[in-house]
């Protein structure tokens, strides 16, 4: 990891077209601006972690959800059999 000291108004260039600029420092909070091309996703790390957890939860069905789906499929099959 590269560690740099920067002051308000100072920037860091990443690659050829991404610029990170220190906008403001208040206590232990630093505001930064990121100037990047539209095709480059810029996300906050904590939101990526939250999204990953949400995706894991959605991909792992609960037993109740599986039972409910099983009951719907069984009802549908019974209904189709009674029409025959």
BALUM-603547 format. One record per residue: residue number from 1; residue in three letters; chain; x, y, z of N, C-alpha, C in turn. Coordinates in Angstrom, 3 decimals. Example, Ala and Ser with C-alpha at 12.3 -4.5 7.8 and 13.67 -1.06 7.14 Angstrom:
BEGIN
+-----+------+------+----------+----------+----------+----------+----------+----------+----------+----------+----------+
: pos : code : unit :     n_c1 :     n_c2 :     n_c3 :    ca_c1 :    ca_c2 :    ca_c3 :     c_c1 :     c_c2 :     c_c3 :
+-----+------+------+----------+----------+----------+----------+----------+----------+----------+----------+----------+
:   1 :  Ala :    A :   13.190 :   -5.690 :    7.800 :   12.300 :   -4.500 :    7.800 :   13.200 :   -3.300 :    7.800 :
:   2 :  Ser :    A :   12.850 :   -2.250 :    7.080 :   13.670 :   -1.060 :    7.140 :   12.900 :    0.030 :    7.870 :
+-----+------+------+----------+----------+----------+----------+----------+----------+----------+----------+----------+
//
This chain:
BEGIN
+-----+------+------+----------+----------+----------+----------+----------+----------+----------+----------+----------+
: pos : code : unit :     n_c1 :     n_c2 :     n_c3 :    ca_c1 :    ca_c2 :    ca_c3 :     c_c1 :     c_c2 :     c_c3 :
+-----+------+------+----------+----------+----------+----------+----------+----------+----------+----------+----------+
:   1 :  Unk :    A :    0.846 :   -1.172 :    0.000 :    0.000 :    0.000 :    0.000 :    0.897 :    1.243 :    0.000 :
:   2 :  Unk :    A :    0.604 :    2.147 :   -0.880 :    1.314 :    3.426 :   -0.923 :    0.662 :    4.365 :    0.086 :
:   3 :  Unk :    A :    1.440 :    4.966 :    0.946 :    0.925 :    5.908 :    1.937 :    1.519 :    7.277 :    1.636 :
:   4 :  Unk :    A :    0.645 :    8.279 :    1.468 :    1.072 :    9.631 :    1.139 :    0.505 :   10.631 :    2.137 :
:   5 :  Unk :    A :    1.192 :   11.724 :    2.304 :    0.658 :   12.854 :    3.068 :    0.241 :   13.908 :    2.058 :
:   6 :  Unk :    A :   -0.947 :   14.421 :    2.203 :   -1.474 :   15.439 :    1.301 :   -2.130 :   16.536 :    2.110 :
:   7 :  Unk :    A :   -2.169 :   17.722 :    1.553 :   -2.866 :   18.860 :    2.171 :   -4.102 :   19.179 :    1.348 :
:   8 :  Unk :    A :   -4.986 :   19.992 :    1.910 :   -6.180 :   20.408 :    1.182 :   -5.755 :   21.021 :   -0.146 :
:   9 :  Unk :    A :   -6.401 :   20.554 :   -1.211 :   -6.101 :   21.034 :   -2.552 :   -5.083 :   20.181 :   -3.292 :
:  10 :  Unk :    A :   -4.342 :   19.344 :   -2.565 :   -3.365 :   18.457 :   -3.205 :   -4.096 :   17.260 :   -3.824 :
:  11 :  Unk :    A :   -3.505 :   16.714 :   -4.876 :   -4.114 :   15.591 :   -5.591 :   -3.133 :   14.443 :   -5.751 :
:  12 :  Unk :    A :   -3.694 :   13.291 :   -6.058 :   -2.935 :   12.092 :   -6.411 :   -3.522 :   11.610 :   -7.727 :
:  13 :  Unk :    A :   -2.648 :   11.300 :   -8.684 :   -3.100 :   10.803 :   -9.977 :   -2.887 :    9.296 :  -10.012 :
:  14 :  Unk :    A :   -3.943 :    8.559 :  -10.381 :   -3.885 :    7.103 :  -10.492 :   -4.039 :    6.750 :  -11.965 :
:  15 :  Unk :    A :   -3.071 :    6.032 :  -12.488 :   -3.093 :    5.732 :  -13.917 :   -2.938 :    7.020 :  -14.696 :
:  16 :  Unk :    A :   -3.668 :    7.103 :  -15.800 :   -3.583 :    8.299 :  -16.625 :   -4.794 :    9.203 :  -16.505 :
:  17 :  Unk :    A :   -5.888 :    8.686 :  -15.927 :   -7.112 :    9.478 :  -15.986 :   -7.947 :    9.493 :  -14.709 :
:  18 :  Unk :    A :   -7.363 :    9.122 :  -13.574 :   -8.083 :    9.191 :  -12.300 :   -7.319 :   10.128 :  -11.376 :
:  19 :  Unk :    A :   -8.039 :   11.134 :  -10.853 :   -7.427 :   12.114 :   -9.958 :   -8.212 :   12.132 :   -8.652 :
:  20 :  Unk :    A :   -7.512 :   11.941 :   -7.543 :   -8.113 :   12.007 :   -6.210 :   -7.568 :   13.265 :   -5.545 :
:  21 :  Unk :    A :   -8.480 :   14.157 :   -5.132 :   -8.097 :   15.442 :   -4.564 :   -8.615 :   15.570 :   -3.140 :
:  22 :  Unk :    A :   -7.774 :   16.032 :   -2.220 :   -8.207 :   16.311 :   -0.848 :   -8.967 :   17.632 :   -0.876 :
:  23 :  Unk :    A :  -10.243 :   17.592 :   -0.499 :  -11.085 :   18.788 :   -0.539 :  -11.149 :   19.512 :    0.797 :
:  24 :  Unk :    A :  -11.179 :   18.727 :    1.884 :  -11.374 :   19.343 :    3.196 :  -10.948 :   18.367 :    4.283 :
:  25 :  Unk :    A :  -10.433 :   18.904 :    5.366 :  -10.099 :   18.101 :    6.543 :  -10.720 :   18.783 :    7.754 :
:  26 :  Unk :    A :  -11.597 :   18.033 :    8.461 :  -12.220 :   18.533 :    9.692 :  -12.059 :   17.463 :   10.752 :
:  27 :  Unk :    A :  -11.187 :   17.704 :   11.701 :  -10.946 :   16.705 :   12.752 :  -10.409 :   15.435 :   12.138 :
:  28 :  Unk :    A :  -11.138 :   14.317 :   12.359 :  -10.683 :   13.044 :   11.812 :  -11.418 :   12.656 :   10.526 :
:  29 :  Unk :    A :  -12.096 :   13.626 :    9.911 :  -12.824 :   13.376 :    8.668 :  -12.133 :   14.092 :    7.516 :
:  30 :  Unk :    A :  -11.868 :   13.345 :    6.460 :  -11.231 :   13.904 :    5.268 :  -12.206 :   13.764 :    4.109 :
:  31 :  Unk :    A :  -12.524 :   14.854 :    3.439 :  -13.367 :   14.814 :    2.236 :  -12.446 :   14.768 :    1.028 :
:  32 :  Unk :    A :  -12.703 :   13.792 :    0.167 :  -11.907 :   13.668 :   -1.046 :  -12.838 :   13.713 :   -2.254 :
:  33 :  Unk :    A :  -12.298 :   14.206 :   -3.348 :  -13.017 :   14.192 :   -4.609 :  -12.314 :   13.233 :   -5.549 :
:  34 :  Unk :    A :  -13.091 :   12.461 :   -6.289 :  -12.526 :   11.511 :   -7.237 :  -13.009 :   11.880 :   -8.622 :
:  35 :  Unk :    A :  -12.078 :   12.179 :   -9.499 :  -12.398 :   12.496 :  -10.886 :  -11.935 :   11.316 :  -11.725 :
:  36 :  Unk :    A :  -12.901 :   10.569 :  -12.269 :  -12.586 :    9.366 :  -13.042 :  -13.531 :    9.276 :  -14.235 :
:  37 :  Unk :    A :  -13.132 :    8.582 :  -15.272 :  -14.020 :    8.387 :  -16.415 :  -15.291 :    7.648 :  -15.995 :
:  38 :  Unk :    A :  -16.356 :    7.856 :  -16.738 :  -17.640 :    7.242 :  -16.398 :  -17.578 :    5.714 :  -16.338 :
:  39 :  Unk :    A :  -16.748 :    5.101 :  -17.146 :  -16.699 :    3.638 :  -17.185 :  -15.934 :    3.039 :  -16.003 :
:  40 :  Unk :    A :  -15.332 :    3.867 :  -15.181 :  -14.594 :    3.376 :  -14.011 :  -15.501 :    3.467 :  -12.784 :
:  41 :  Unk :    A :  -15.891 :    2.323 :  -12.211 :  -16.750 :    2.378 :  -11.031 :  -15.963 :    2.896 :   -9.817 :
:  42 :  Unk :    A :  -16.571 :    3.816 :   -9.093 :  -15.982 :    4.348 :   -7.858 :  -17.010 :    4.095 :   -6.763 :
:  43 :  Unk :    A :  -16.674 :    3.234 :   -5.818 :  -17.607 :    2.840 :   -4.773 :  -16.939 :    2.975 :   -3.409 :
:  44 :  Unk :    A :  -17.769 :    3.209 :   -2.385 :  -17.264 :    3.192 :   -1.015 :  -17.154 :    1.744 :   -0.563 :
:  45 :  Unk :    A :  -16.065 :    1.407 :    0.088 :  -15.802 :    0.026 :    0.478 :  -16.899 :   -0.546 :    1.377 :
:  46 :  Unk :    A :  -17.407 :    0.250 :    2.314 :  -18.420 :   -0.286 :    3.235 :  -19.709 :   -0.640 :    2.500 :
:  47 :  Unk :    A :  -20.016 :    0.067 :    1.409 :  -21.213 :   -0.273 :    0.645 :  -21.012 :   -1.569 :   -0.138 :
:  48 :  Unk :    A :  -19.805 :   -1.798 :   -0.625 :  -19.517 :   -3.058 :   -1.321 :  -19.647 :   -4.237 :   -0.371 :
:  49 :  Unk :    A :  -19.173 :   -4.087 :    0.857 :  -19.286 :   -5.158 :    1.852 :  -20.756 :   -5.420 :    2.178 :
:  50 :  Unk :    A :  -21.537 :   -4.361 :    2.315 :  -22.964 :   -4.504 :    2.610 :  -23.689 :   -5.195 :    1.451 :
:  51 :  Unk :    A :  -23.355 :   -4.814 :    0.224 :  -23.969 :   -5.428 :   -0.954 :  -23.600 :   -6.909 :   -1.047 :
:  52 :  Unk :    A :  -22.354 :   -7.239 :   -0.770 :  -21.922 :   -8.633 :   -0.809 :  -22.696 :   -9.464 :    0.215 :
:  53 :  Unk :    A :  -22.882 :   -8.941 :    1.405 :  -23.632 :   -9.650 :    2.447 :  -25.089 :   -9.819 :    2.033 :
:  54 :  Unk :    A :  -25.674 :   -8.780 :    1.469 :  -27.054 :   -8.844 :    1.001 :  -27.209 :   -9.901 :   -0.095 :
:  55 :  Unk :    A :  -26.244 :   -9.967 :   -0.993 :  -26.285 :  -10.973 :   -2.057 :  -26.154 :  -12.382 :   -1.490 :
:  56 :  Unk :    A :  -25.284 :  -12.553 :   -0.492 :  -25.140 :  -13.867 :    0.139 :  -26.450 :  -14.287 :    0.795 :
:  57 :  Unk :    A :  -27.084 :  -13.358 :    1.477 :  -28.344 :  -13.672 :    2.169 :  -29.431 :  -14.028 :    1.153 :
:  58 :  Unk :    A :  -29.483 :  -13.322 :    0.049 :  -30.501 :  -13.588 :   -0.968 :  -30.260 :  -14.924 :   -1.662 :
:  59 :  Unk :    A :  -29.008 :  -15.324 :   -1.772 :  -28.672 :  -16.578 :   -2.449 :  -28.836 :  -17.785 :   -1.542 :
:  60 :  Unk :    A :  -29.009 :  -17.576 :   -0.243 :  -29.167 :  -18.673 :    0.713 :  -30.601 :  -18.685 :    1.220 :
:  61 :  Unk :    A :  -31.464 :  -19.460 :    0.574 :  -32.873 :  -19.462 :    0.991 :  -33.052 :  -20.057 :    2.382 :
:  62 :  Unk :    A :  -34.021 :  -19.538 :    3.080 :  -34.353 :  -20.064 :    4.403 :  -35.186 :  -21.328 :    4.240 :
:  63 :  Unk :    A :  -35.185 :  -22.206 :    5.230 :  -36.020 :  -23.415 :    5.146 :  -37.494 :  -23.074 :    4.923 :
:  64 :  Unk :    A :  -37.971 :  -22.010 :    5.530 :  -39.376 :  -21.620 :    5.355 :  -39.647 :  -21.235 :    3.897 :
:  65 :  Unk :    A :  -38.704 :  -20.550 :    3.267 :  -38.890 :  -20.167 :    1.873 :  -38.920 :  -21.396 :    0.980 :
:  66 :  Unk :    A :  -38.063 :  -22.362 :    1.271 :  -38.032 :  -23.596 :    0.478 :  -39.329 :  -24.362 :    0.659 :
:  67 :  Unk :    A :  -39.819 :  -24.451 :    1.909 :  -41.081 :  -25.142 :    2.173 :  -42.238 :  -24.458 :    1.456 :
:  68 :  Unk :    A :  -42.256 :  -23.129 :    1.487 :  -43.331 :  -22.384 :    0.815 :  -43.322 :  -22.620 :   -0.676 :
:  69 :  Unk :    A :  -42.156 :  -22.610 :   -1.276 :  -42.041 :  -22.856 :   -2.705 :  -42.462 :  -24.284 :   -3.032 :
:  70 :  Unk :    A :  -42.057 :  -25.228 :   -2.197 :  -42.423 :  -26.624 :   -2.401 :  -43.944 :  -26.795 :   -2.366 :
:  71 :  Unk :    A :  -44.599 :  -26.122 :   -1.437 :  -46.058 :  -26.206 :   -1.329 :  -46.735 :  -25.610 :   -2.562 :
:  72 :  Unk :    A :  -46.215 :  -24.505 :   -3.071 :  -46.784 :  -23.902 :   -4.273 :  -46.654 :  -24.833 :   -5.474 :
:  73 :  Unk :    A :  -45.506 :  -25.465 :   -5.611 :  -45.289 :  -26.388 :   -6.735 :  -46.219 :  -27.585 :   -6.609 :
:  74 :  Unk :    A :  -46.372 :  -28.112 :   -5.396 :  -47.248 :  -29.268 :   -5.176 :  -48.690 :  -28.902 :   -5.504 :
:  75 :  Unk :    A :  -49.153 :  -27.743 :   -5.056 :  -50.522 :  -27.295 :   -5.359 :  -50.730 :  -27.158 :   -6.863 :
:  76 :  Unk :    A :  -49.725 :  -26.613 :   -7.532 :  -49.819 :  -26.410 :   -8.983 :  -49.916 :  -27.764 :   -9.693 :
:  77 :  Unk :    A :  -49.114 :  -28.737 :   -9.253 :  -49.147 :  -30.064 :   -9.862 :  -50.486 :  -30.745 :   -9.601 :
:  78 :  Unk :    A :  -51.012 :  -30.603 :   -8.385 :  -52.302 :  -31.191 :   -8.046 :  -53.406 :  -30.580 :   -8.888 :
:  79 :  Unk :    A :  -53.342 :  -29.263 :   -9.081 :  -54.341 :  -28.558 :   -9.891 :  -54.264 :  -29.012 :  -11.340 :
:  80 :  Unk :    A :  -53.076 :  -29.174 :  -11.874 :  -52.907 :  -29.627 :  -13.259 :  -53.391 :  -31.065 :  -13.422 :
:  81 :  Unk :    A :  -53.160 :  -31.938 :  -12.402 :  -53.583 :  -33.338 :  -12.462 :  -55.092 :  -33.434 :  -12.436 :
:  82 :  Unk :    A :  -55.775 :  -32.553 :  -11.688 :  -57.231 :  -32.630 :  -11.582 :  -57.899 :  -32.151 :  -12.867 :
:  83 :  Unk :    A :  -57.216 :  -31.370 :  -13.664 :  -57.781 :  -30.908 :  -14.939 :  -57.691 :  -31.969 :  -16.022 :
:  84 :  Unk :    A :  -56.813 :  -32.943 :  -15.834 :  -56.608 :  -33.974 :  -16.874 :  -57.698 :  -34.999 :  -16.895 :
+-----+------+------+----------+----------+----------+----------+----------+----------+----------+----------+----------+
//
